[in-house]
Structure formats: C-alpha cells, structure tokens
Amino acid sequence: MPTPTGKSTRAERQAQPLAREVAEQVATDKGVCIRPVSLRRTDTETGASEIVDVPCGSTLESRCPACAKRKRSIRRSQCEEGWHLAEEPVSEPDDPSEVQRSWVEQRAMVTAQRDQLAASGAADPDQLAALDAVIADLDEEISASGLRGSVAPGSSSAGSSKPRRVRSTKRRQDAPDLPKRPMVRRTVGRAFEDPASGKVFRPSLFLTLTLNSYGRVKSDGTPVDPATYDYRRAARDALHFAKLVDRFVQNLRRVAGFDVQYFASVEPQRRLAPHLHMATRGTLPRAELRQIAAATYHQVWWPKAEEVKYEGSHVPVFDEATGNYVDPATGEVLPTWDEALDALDADPDAEPMHVVRFGPQVDAKGVLAGSEDADRCVRYLAKYLTKDIAECHEIKTNAQQHHVDRLTEALRFEPCSPRCSNWLRYGIQPQEPKEGLRPGFCRSKAHKREHLATPGAACWSRASGPTKPSPTTKPTG
C-alpha cells in the first residue's frame, strides 16, 4: 500500500517489472533482435545521414535469442546440404582482371629490383627499406583488388618475419603407427551397391570422441575423490583440445585417402571435459577409426610451467625503460619468450610441456541421407551451438559447484597461449609483453567460468557444398 505521503515503498517499486525487460521479452516473442547495433548511414552525394539498426548477430541464445536462432538455422541447413553430397561441388575462380594483373606485374618488377640490389652486396639500407615499403603498399593494393592469398607467401618485406621454429616430425614411440593411402582429389565418400537389389548406398559417419579419464566420477559428473582428481591435466587437455581435433582430421584424411569434409560441434560432458561430435562425409571401417583416435596426439612445445616462482604480491614488475619484466627484489630481467624457447630447443632431452590425447571411447555410426538418423544427428549437432559451457549442464548440488570451482581455479593459472600473462608466474616473460600483466588475470576467454577453456559450444566446418560455411569459432589454446 502507498505510504501516508502518497509515495510507493521500495519493496513495491522492486516488484514492478522493468520496462527494458518487458521490451526485450516482446522482441523475443516476435523474433526480433534485442541488442541491435546502431549504425550511421550517410549519402555521399547529398550528405544526408540516418541511423539504421542492424541485428547484433550474436550466436549465444543468452545474449540474443532471435539472432542465435537464425544462426543455428543457417548452420543446420549448411550441415544438411553438405553432409551427404553425391557429386563433387564445382567452384571455379573468376578470371583475373587487367587491373589485378597490372598490380601483380608491378610487384614482380619491384621485387626483382630489390633482389638485385640485395644480391649486389653494396645496396644502401635506405634503398632496401624504401623498396620494402613499396612492396608492402603493392600487397595492400593486390588484396584490395579482390585477389585471394599472397603473391609470395612468407617472402614479403624481405626477411622481416622471424624464421619458423622447426621440430622433428618423428612419431612418439608410445603412439601406434598410421596406415597411409594415396591421396585422391575428391571430397565425396565411397558408394556401396547391394548385389541383390542393385541399390546404391553412400553412407556418411557420425563420430563421437572424448578425452581420457582424470579420475573416477559419479553419475552427476563430480569426482569420487576430488583430492586425487587430476585437475591440472583436465585444464591443459581442454586448453589444447582444438589442436587435437585438427590433428585427428589430418590423420583421418591421411588414412581415408581423400579430403574428408566435416561439420563438428563441441559440448562439455557432465565432468566438464570437452566432447566432440563430428559429421564426416564418407565412411571408414570402425577399426580404422579407433586406430586413428589412438594414434592421434598433440604435443605442446612450450617452456615448463610446473615450478611457481612468483605469486601473491611478489610478482614481476614492468620496466618501462627496457620494456621487460624484472624480478621485484633483484631487478634481474626475466627470460623472454624467445629465450625460453631457445633453451628448450638446445636441450636434447627436452620433453613437451604437455601431450593431449583422446580417450579409448570412440563411437561411430553410419548414417544415410534422408534417414531419421540423419535428421536426428543434425539436430544434435546444432543443439549446443547457441549455448556457452555454463548453460549446457545445470548445477544442482554443492559437489557440482565445487567441481566447477576447482577446474576454474586450475584454469586461472594455466598458460593459455604464448601471450598469456600467467607465464610471469613461472618466471618467463610472455610473448610481446606489455605493462599491466599479472598472473591469474589473463583476459582470454579460456580462463572464464562460462567457457572453461572451450570458447562456447565451438563449431568447426569443412563441409564443401552449395552453402560452404566458414568456421564460426577459433578455439582458444
């Protein structure tokens, strides 16, 4: 009831619905974007301008249900159209225009002039720098003209890029060998004919791959013994899971003998470990798939991050004069990222910081186009595309909350990339250091509770077809 002064109480005002929330609910019911982006559109001839609202394009349902629903619908259509193609998609590039040819010819002439000056041994450094600048400008013009790729990959600006670190490609002794078939330039899988009816079948695959165990877990995904559960390995496996998937696809194509196309999504299991679902065009025997999964691994050749050297208030300090981080007590400059890698390369007995592998569980089933299984698999793939990790499984018990907290804490101090500020915790400067970095406060999505080392329900695509999609997410790590 109103107060004697005629004003409503705070409790009554709190009970009143917010106008913005009501507007968002109405927009959601109508299928309209609730977070539109306002852009100013100006007529270049008249100078008149107006404000235009465009959809935000978010892929998360928690941010904008309407845009996320549209994105999921597009992804489903792309998967359905590209999964079971029976004929090779044809995609021929257009012929280059005269303008494009002219830019490429000019770059070739300037590059030849620069190479001649550099080979003579008497070139003026200022001349070389000027020619390098011209080559860079020509590269920009070539890209602006509509040409894909680079004219001379890796050689622009004449040695401005650092040499690539090369490591041995010899397989680990604890990994089984992989068979290899001659590569055929095709993406369509093999067809099988029923000798009795003469009907032709062209099955594709639906794969499910998981990571290994970190300790026994209960039905709700929580550890039986949290004290012995390997949270560090769980965190590192999740951080580098995307690289492991890339390795698996490389091995899959090597064994299959053709350019296997795929559509995949990642969801968390109840234990919060990443879980891969993949729809691949074409099929392979299940025994070979298990062999590929067992032989797939990814080695992380980073400096060791085991011994904690700085924590709490005792953390490295940024020196503005040198642009380096130094020890807060002695002022000694910490090893740079390149120096740490050089030390790793110089050690003949060096081991990778981490090796991530799949677990023994490999689930594979053949799926035919137009079947109920095909439709069900596509719906399952698209199920998690609009959710982040925190929304996939509801936390109902204190044990589940404690499990999330332990994994989040493990991820907080794990280096997620060469530029991660957590390297300071282990006495190493991150790549391209800058002022303000503190261990445990990296801004990467990998450390956030709603991602848990996986950037949302990630989705990769290599499904060529009538609607060839582009990757929606680049996983952290």
C-alpha positions in Angstrom: 0.0 0.0 0.0 1.2 3.6 -0.6 2.8 5.4 2.3 0.9 8.3 4.0 2.8 10.7 1.8 1.3 9.1 -1.3 4.7 7.6 -2.5 5.2 3.9 -3.1 7.7 1.9 -1.0 10.9 0.5 -2.2 9.5 -3.0 -2.0 6.6 -2.0 -4.2 8.9 -0.4 -6.8 11.1 -3.5 -6.8 8.0 -5.7 -7.6 7.2 -3.6 -10.7 8.6 -5.1 -13.9 11.4 -3.3 -15.7 10.4 -1.6 -18.9 13.6 -2.7 -20.7 13.0 -6.4 -19.7 9.4 -6.2 -21.0 10.6 -4.7 -24.3 13.2 -7.5 -24.6 10.6 -10.1 -23.9 8.2 -8.7 -26.5 11.1 -8.5 -29.1 12.0 -12.2 -28.3 8.3 -13.3 -28.7 8.3 -11.5 -32.1 11.6 -13.0 -33.2 13.4 -9.6 -33.3 16.9 -8.8 -32.2 17.0 -7.5 -28.6 20.5 -5.9 -28.9 20.5 -4.1 -32.3 23.6 -2.2 -33.3 23.0 1.4 -34.4 24.9 2.5 -37.5 25.0 5.9 -39.2 24.4 5.7 -42.9 25.4 8.8 -44.9 24.5 9.6 -48.5 27.8 10.6 -50.2 26.0 12.8 -52.7 23.5 14.7 -50.6 25.3 14.4 -47.3 22.1 13.4 -45.5 22.6 10.8 -42.8 20.3 8.5 -40.8 20.6 6.0 -38.0 20.0 2.4 -39.0 19.6 -0.5 -36.6 21.0 -3.8 -37.7 20.8 -7.2 -35.9 23.7 -7.9 -33.5 24.4 -11.3 -35.0 25.1 -12.9 -31.7 25.5 -16.7 -31.7 24.6 -17.1 -28.0 20.9 -17.6 -27.0 21.6 -15.9 -23.6 22.5 -12.7 -25.4 20.0 -12.6 -28.2 17.6 -15.5 -28.8 16.4 -14.2 -32.2 19.9 -13.8 -33.7 21.1 -17.1 -32.2 18.1 -18.9 -33.6 18.8 -17.6 -37.1 22.5 -18.5 -36.8 21.6 -22.0 -35.7 19.1 -22.4 -38.5 21.8 -21.4 -41.1 24.3 -23.9 -39.6 21.7 -26.7 -39.7 21.0 -26.0 -43.3 24.7 -26.0 -44.2 25.2 -29.3 -42.4 22.2 -30.9 -44.1 23.2 -29.8 -47.6 26.9 -30.5 -47.3 26.9 -33.8 -45.4 25.7 -36.3 -48.0 26.7 -34.9 -51.3 26.9 -37.5 -54.1 28.7 -35.2 -56.6 31.8 -33.1 -56.2 31.0 -29.4 -55.7 32.4 -27.3 -58.5 33.9 -23.9 -57.5 35.9 -22.3 -60.3 37.6 -19.0 -59.6 36.9 -16.0 -61.9 39.5 -14.9 -64.5 41.8 -12.1 -63.2 41.0 -8.6 -64.4 43.5 -6.3 -66.2 43.9 -4.2 -63.1 44.7 -7.3 -61.0 47.3 -8.5 -63.5 48.8 -5.0 -63.5 49.3 -4.9 -59.8 50.9 -8.3 -59.8 53.3 -7.4 -62.6 54.3 -4.2 -60.8 55.1 -6.2 -57.6 57.2 -8.6 -59.6 59.2 -5.8 -61.1 59.8 -4.1 -57.8 60.7 -7.4 -56.1 63.2 -8.2 -58.8 64.8 -4.8 -58.4 65.1 -5.3 -54.7 66.6 -8.8 -55.0 69.2 -7.5 -57.5 70.2 -4.7 -55.1 70.4 -7.1 -52.1 72.5 -9.6 -54.1 75.0 -7.0 -55.2 76.2 -6.5 -51.6 76.5 -2.8 -52.0 72.9 -1.8 -51.5 72.0 1.2 -49.4 69.9 0.1 -46.4 67.6 3.1 -47.0 67.0 2.0 -50.6 66.1 -1.5 -49.5 63.7 -0.1 -46.8 62.1 2.1 -49.4 61.6 -0.8 -51.8 60.2 -2.9 -48.9 57.7 -0.2 -48.3 56.7 -0.1 -51.9 56.2 -3.9 -51.9 54.0 -3.7 -48.8 51.9 -1.0 -50.5 51.6 -3.2 -53.6 50.5 -6.1 -51.5 47.7 -4.0 -50.0 46.6 -2.9 -53.5 46.6 -6.6 -54.6 44.4 -7.6 -51.7 42.1 -4.6 -52.2 41.6 -5.5 -55.9 39.9 -8.8 -54.9 42.7 -11.4 -55.2 42.9 -14.1 -52.6 46.1 -15.2 -50.9 49.6 -13.8 -51.2 51.7 -13.4 -54.3 54.8 -14.6 -52.5 53.8 -16.2 -49.2 56.4 -15.7 -46.4 58.8 -13.6 -48.5 57.2 -10.1 -48.4 59.2 -7.3 -46.8 62.4 -9.3 -47.4 63.2 -11.1 -44.2 61.0 -9.0 -41.8 59.4 -12.2 -40.5 61.2 -14.4 -37.9 62.4 -17.8 -39.0 59.9 -20.5 -38.2 60.9 -23.0 -35.5 61.0 -26.5 -36.9 60.8 -29.6 -34.7 61.2 -33.2 -35.5 58.1 -34.8 -37.1 59.1 -38.3 -35.8 56.2 -40.0 -34.2 56.3 -40.8 -30.5 57.3 -44.3 -29.5 54.2 -44.7 -27.4 51.8 -43.9 -30.3 50.8 -46.6 -32.8 51.6 -46.1 -36.5 49.1 -45.0 -39.0 48.4 -46.6 -42.4 48.5 -44.2 -45.4 46.6 -44.4 -48.6 47.4 -42.5 -51.8 45.5 -39.2 -51.8 42.7 -38.7 -54.4 41.4 -35.2 -55.2 37.8 -35.8 -54.1 35.6 -35.0 -51.1 32.7 -37.4 -51.8 32.7 -40.7 -49.9 32.6 -44.2 -51.4 29.4 -45.7 -52.7 28.3 -49.3 -52.0 26.0 -51.4 -54.1 23.6 -54.0 -52.8 24.2 -57.1 -55.2 20.7 -58.4 -54.5 18.7 -55.2 -55.3 21.2 -53.2 -57.2 20.5 -50.2 -54.9 23.4 -47.8 -54.3 24.2 -46.6 -50.8 26.6 -43.7 -49.9 26.8 -43.7 -46.1 28.5 -41.0 -44.1 29.7 -41.0 -40.5 28.7 -39.6 -37.2 31.6 -39.7 -34.7 31.9 -39.0 -31.0 35.3 -38.6 -29.4 36.1 -37.9 -25.7 39.2 -37.2 -23.7 40.8 -39.6 -21.3 39.9 -40.1 -17.6 41.2 -37.9 -14.9 39.8 -40.0 -12.1 36.6 -41.8 -11.3 33.4 -39.7 -11.4 29.9 -40.2 -10.2 26.7 -40.1 -12.3 26.5 -36.3 -11.8 30.0 -35.8 -13.2 31.7 -34.9 -9.9 34.9 -36.8 -8.8 34.6 -39.7 -6.5 37.8 -38.4 -4.8 38.4 -34.7 -5.5 41.8 -34.9 -3.9 43.2 -37.3 -6.5 41.3 -35.9 -9.5 43.8 -34.5 -12.0 42.5 -31.0 -12.5 45.8 -29.7 -14.0 45.7 -32.3 -16.8 42.0 -31.7 -17.3 42.6 -28.0 -17.7 45.5 -28.5 -20.1 43.6 -31.0 -22.2 40.7 -28.6 -22.5 43.0 -25.7 -23.5 44.6 -27.7 -26.3 41.6 -29.7 -27.4 41.1 -27.8 -30.6 44.7 -28.6 -31.7 44.0 -32.3 -31.0 40.9 -32.1 -33.2 43.0 -30.6 -36.0 45.5 -33.5 -35.7 42.7 -36.0 -35.8 41.3 -34.6 -39.0 44.7 -34.6 -40.6 45.2 -38.3 -39.7 41.7 -39.1 -40.8 42.3 -37.7 -44.3 45.7 -39.4 -44.5 44.1 -42.8 -43.8 41.0 -42.2 -45.9 43.0 -41.1 -48.9 40.6 -38.2 -49.8 39.9 -34.7 -48.5 37.3 -35.6 -45.8 34.9 -32.8 -45.2 33.3 -32.4 -41.8 30.9 -30.4 -39.5 31.6 -30.7 -35.8 30.5 -29.2 -32.5 31.9 -29.4 -29.0 29.9 -29.8 -25.9 31.0 -30.4 -22.3 30.4 -33.7 -20.6 29.0 -33.7 -17.1 32.5 -34.0 -15.8 33.1 -30.7 -17.9 35.6 -32.3 -20.3 35.2 -31.3 -24.0 33.2 -33.8 -26.0 33.5 -33.8 -29.9 30.6 -34.7 -32.2 31.6 -34.8 -35.9 29.6 -35.4 -39.1 32.0 -36.5 -41.8 31.3 -37.0 -45.5 32.2 -40.6 -46.5 32.9 -43.6 -44.2 35.7 -45.7 -42.8 35.8 -49.0 -41.0 35.3 -48.7 -37.3 38.6 -50.5 -36.6 40.5 -47.9 -38.6 38.7 -45.0 -36.8 39.7 -46.5 -33.4 43.2 -46.8 -34.7 43.3 -43.2 -35.9 42.0 -41.9 -32.5 44.6 -44.0 -30.6 47.4 -42.7 -32.8 46.4 -39.0 -32.6 48.1 -36.7 -30.2 49.2 -33.1 -29.9 52.5 -32.1 -28.3 52.7 -28.6 -26.7 56.3 -27.5 -27.1 56.2 -24.7 -24.5 58.5 -24.0 -21.6 57.8 -25.9 -18.5 55.1 -24.4 -16.3 55.5 -26.6 -13.2 57.5 -24.6 -10.6 55.8 -21.5 -9.3 58.3 -18.7 -8.9 56.1 -15.6 -8.3 52.7 -15.4 -6.7 50.6 -13.3 -4.4 52.1 -9.8 -4.1 55.5 -11.0 -5.1 55.1 -10.7 -8.9 57.4 -9.4 -11.7 57.5 -5.6 -12.3 57.4 -4.0 -15.7 60.4 -1.8 -16.5 59.4 1.0 -18.9 62.9 1.8 -19.8 63.6 -1.6 -21.4 60.1 -2.8 -22.0 60.8 -6.0 -20.0 59.5 -7.6 -16.8 62.1 -7.8 -14.0 62.4 -9.6 -10.6 60.8 -7.3 -8.0 63.6 -7.9 -5.5 66.8 -8.2 -7.6 65.8 -6.2 -10.7 67.0 -9.1 -12.9 65.4 -9.3 -16.3 63.2 -12.4 -16.8 63.9 -14.6 -19.7 62.0 -13.6 -22.8 59.7 -16.0 -24.6 62.2 -16.5 -27.4 65.0 -17.1 -24.9 62.9 -19.7 -23.2 62.2 -21.5 -26.5 65.8 -21.3 -27.4 66.7 -23.1 -24.2 64.1 -25.7 -24.9 65.5 -26.2 -28.4 69.0 -26.5 -27.1 68.1 -29.3 -24.6 68.5 -32.7 -26.4 66.5 -34.4 -23.6 63.7 -31.9 -23.6 60.1 -33.1 -23.4 56.9 -31.3 -24.4 55.2 -29.4 -21.7 52.0 -31.4 -22.3 50.7 -34.2 -24.6 47.0 -34.3 -25.2 45.2 -37.4 -26.5 41.8 -38.9 -27.0 40.4 -41.5 -24.6 39.7 -45.1 -25.7 36.0 -44.5 -26.2 35.2 -44.0 -29.9 31.6 -44.1 -31.0 31.0 -44.2 -34.8 27.8 -44.9 -36.7 27.0 -44.9 -40.4 24.2 -42.5 -41.5 22.3 -42.5 -44.8 21.0 -39.3 -46.4 17.3 -38.7 -45.8 17.0 -41.1 -42.9 15.6 -40.3 -39.5 19.1 -40.9 -38.1 20.5 -38.2 -40.3 17.9 -35.6 -39.2 18.4 -36.6 -35.5 22.2 -36.3 -35.8 21.9 -32.8 -37.4 19.6 -31.6 -34.6 22.0 -33.0 -32.0 25.0 -31.2 -33.7 23.1 -27.9 -33.7 21.7 -28.3 -30.1 24.6 -26.7 -28.4 25.6 -24.1 -31.0 23.8 -21.3 -29.2 24.9 -22.2 -25.7 28.0 -21.5 -23.7 29.6 -24.1 -21.4 27.8 -22.8 -18.3 24.4 -23.3 -19.9 24.9 -26.9 -21.1 24.5 -28.6 -17.7 22.6 -27.2 -14.8 24.5 -27.1 -11.5 22.2 -28.6 -8.8 24.4 -29.7 -5.9 27.3 -28.3 -3.9 29.5 -31.0 -5.2 28.9 -29.9 -8.8 29.6 -26.3 -7.8 32.8 -27.3 -6.0 33.9 -29.3 -9.1 33.4 -26.2 -11.3 35.3 -24.0 -8.8 38.3 -26.4 -8.7 38.5 -26.6 -12.5 38.1 -22.8 -12.8 40.9 -22.3 -10.3 43.2 -24.7 -12.2 42.5 -22.9 -15.4 43.1 -19.5 -13.8 46.9 -20.0 -13.6 47.4 -22.3 -16.7 49.1 -20.5 -19.6 46.6 -20.5 -22.5 48.9 -19.0 -25.2 52.4 -17.6 -25.7 50.9 -14.2 -24.8 49.3 -15.3 -21.6 50.2 -13.3 -18.5 50.4 -16.5 -16.5 53.9 -17.1 -17.8 55.1 -14.5 -15.3 54.1 -16.8 -12.5 56.7 -19.3 -13.8 59.5 -16.7 -14.3 59.1 -16.3 -18.1 58.1 -13.1 -20.0 55.1 -13.8 -22.3 55.4 -13.1 -26.0 55.1 -9.4 -26.8 55.0 -8.2 -23.1 53.2 -5.1 -22.2 52.6 -3.2 -19.0 49.8 -4.3 -16.6 50.1 -8.0 -16.9 49.5 -10.0 -13.8 49.5 -13.8 -13.2 46.0 -15.1 -12.7 44.4 -12.2 -14.5 44.6 -13.1 -18.2 41.7 -11.7 -20.2 41.4 -14.7 -22.5 38.0 -16.4 -22.7 39.8 -19.7 -21.8 40.0 -18.7 -18.2 36.4 -17.5 -17.8 33.9 -19.7 -15.9 31.4 -19.6 -18.7 33.9 -21.1 -21.2 36.2 -23.4 -19.1 38.9 -23.4 -21.8 36.5 -24.1 -24.6 35.1 -21.0 -26.4 31.5 -21.8 -26.0 29.9 -24.7 -27.9 32.5 -24.4 -30.6 31.8 -25.4 -34.2 34.3 -26.1 -36.9 33.2 -26.7 -40.5 34.9 -28.1 -43.6 31.7 -29.0 -45.4 32.1 -28.0 -49.0 28.8 -27.9 -51.0 26.1 -25.5 -52.2 26.5 -23.4 -49.0 30.1 -23.7 -47.9 30.3 -22.4 -44.3 33.2 -20.7 -42.7 34.5 -21.5 -39.2 32.4 -19.7 -36.5 34.9 -20.1 -33.7 38.7 -20.3 -33.3 39.2 -22.3 -30.1 41.5 -21.0 -27.5 44.7 -22.6 -27.0 
